[in-house]
Amino acid sequence: MSAILLLPLLLAGSDPVNRWQDEADTLTGILFEEEVTGRDRMDALMNLAWIIRSSDPRQALEYSLEALDMARFGDDRESEARLMANIGHLHWRLGDYHQSFDYLLQSRQLYESLGHTMGYARTLNHLGILFSGQGHYDNALEYYLMALGIYEDLDSVARIASVLNNIGIVYENQHDYERAIEYHRRAMDISDQLDNEQGIAFSLHNMGSVMLKQGDYEGAMASYEAALAIRQKNPDKRPMAYTQRSIGYLNHKKGLNELALEQLLETEKLFRELGDDRALAQILHDLGQVSMVLDQTEASARYFYESLQIARGAGLLTIISDNYLSLSELLAAQVRFDSAYVYQRRHMNIRDSMYDEEARRRIIELELLYDRERKEAEIDLLRKANRIKELDLEKESLLRNLLLVFAFLVLILFFFLFYRFYELRRINKQLSKQKEEISQYNKELITQKQKVEALNARLRESEQHLMNANKTKDKFFSIISHDLRSPFASIVSFSRILKRDIEHLSKAELQELVRQLDLTVVKINGLLENLLQWSRAQSGKIPYAPEYFLVGDLLTEVLDLFAGTARDKEIELVKELPGDLVAWGDVNMTHTVARNLLSNAVKFTHPGGQVVVSATALEGKVNISVRDNGVGMSEEEMEKIFRQDILHSTHGTQDEKGSGLGLIICSEFVKKQGGDIDIKSQQGKGTEISFTIPSAPGNK
């Protein structure tokens, strides 16, 4: 047995708190020994990479890639498959989702070719984690359920519990809390059978989080306290610290801020001992929030500043942004508005950069899903082609057998005619019977042929559908890439002017360049946002989450977004909005529809014109209207604007450019809420677009 593989046994008797660190140190020492080569070095690299995957994922990736080269050189295909799965997991931790997906797919294919069922299931679980982390919960559930089925067939009870917990987390993120509780409870029952106390604590903690989101504070507290009682017996204090933080946050939610402050202070000490910068930065921010509620302004400021310092050092943008916002609120409450404004601007700058990163990540996710669907479609076509070949072989085999049977019958016929003429009558009857059988076989052949023809027709229809879908996709991306080229060219031009002439430009010229650059970036952002909304609508990934909301508040917010643009074009924005009009619908979808309609109205209205936004109550519905006195449309143009196969787009009164996606998205979002969209326009006199949404749940 390899010395590296014996290492866990040698360390089994050590202190559980230091066992993993001792093992990491031992493996690191082995790597520097010159006599350690070949399989021992590969095992050391692989095990060390997996131990440090959370603390230092980049170093773990380097070790894993070196081990992968050694596995390939030694033709160790099982280790190669395991390492590719580990590398895919590390790329996921580092945020490189394309690389993660590719390595996990290669690992799955290699495990499948080796017939290694356990490794295949492990890769499926990793794929589920990848898609769950990106919010693609349907894809994640698909992989988790496949992995669960394999583990159940193999009776791998401990792994079943792990996958059940993962499925529960997915349902929690989908707000299906009943199912989330069900899967966490099943996982806890398995951990109880295995006498795995830490597994029980993990499930209890997860159930507490679900109950907290349900608003069941008492149930959540009971689950957290049960998990804490178990984790307090574990020498590893990290799980206990996370549960204790959850209890402190829950007491804060319940309004027990004094108790919450005391519990969070205890948790802060634990995270300082553990050296967990991310958790320490977060707990310090929590302490600042609770202290601010308790009017302990000095302590609150001290916690926020320390959290900010740690978050900056660790590059934790979300926590940095939260601290800037909290400091702004704290300073504003102290009537220190100048300082509050500085921190508010810093918060907005961080948030804007995070939004840019989020947009880039969403584009990567779209590409990832498209690659996955394309590859699976190719696999499905290959599977169908193989099935056709199998049917052809079956048909040939059936014909050959029939010919053999027929030849055999003919030989029998001649034999009886030659040797037993006197039995002619009996033989004739036998021939008649055989002819009926042959007729039946022929009928079966015709049926098989009809089935094959029907299958071919379905395949052709499927192929045509796929080609049409690809053409539509290609057309959309062609138009979007064309529309992106012009603003990106403007950005390049502005950046070159700034680089070349920044020292010679006046302040007014610099302000004009910055204004133009800002308009171009806003245009690109709107184009990408519409593309993302359209893509998510096409794939059914946008959930319908209706609620009651004030129509006037929502439309006023949308009008405020375009106040600057309208002022620049000297357009009057008029709102006719009753203050108490309530609607039942998805706020985000309705906001998107109103934003696109108002954007078009401003775009196609001449300077000095007027845009009127109004809302009225109908029978069981709310009617929202955007009316302008701009350029208007012809009948032919109105017939094109809601068609996806044409993607109609026109320039505004000041040559503003659109993608043609906005009104398509509006139509889909209105229909998804159970409403209707209507357009009235007359060329040269203006356009009015109105849509309806329900006023109560039963009216959709």
Buried (B, 14 or more C-beta within 10 A) or exposed (E): EEEBEEBEEEBEEEEEEEBBEBBBEBBBEBBEEEEBEEBBBBBBBBBBBBBBBEEBBEBBBEBBBBBBEBBEEEEBBEBBBBBBBBBBBBBBBEEBBEBBBBBBBBBBBBBBEBEBBEBBBBBBBBBBBBBBBBEBBEBBBBBBEBBBEBBBEEEBBEBBBBBBBBBBBBBBBBEBBEBBBBBBBBBBBBBBEEEBBBBBBBBBBBBBBBBBEBEBBEBBBBBBEBBBBBBEEBEBBBBBBBBBBBBBBBBBEBEBBEBBBEBBEEBBEBBBEBEBBEBBBBBBBBBBBBBBBBEBBEBBBBBBEBBBEBBBEEEBBEBBBBBBBBBBBBBBEEEBEEBBEBBBEBBBEBBEEBEEEEBEEBBBBBEBBBBBEEEEBEEEBEEBEEEEEEBEEEBEEBEEEBEEBEEEBEEBBEEBEEEEEEEEEEBEEBBEEBEEEBEEBEEEBEEBEEEBEEBEEEBEEBEEEBEEEEEBBEBBEEBBEEBBEEBEEBBEBBEEBBEEEEEEBEEEEBEEBEEBBEBBBEBBBBBBBBBBBBBBBBBEBBEEEBEEBBBBEBBBEBBEEBEEBBEEBEBEBEBEBEEEBBBBBBBBBBBBBBBBBBBBBBBBBBEEBBBBBBBBBEEEBBBBBBBBBBBBBEEEBBEBBBEBEEBBBBEBBEEBBBBBBBBBBBBBBBEBBBBEBEBBBEEEEBBBBBBBBBBEEEBB
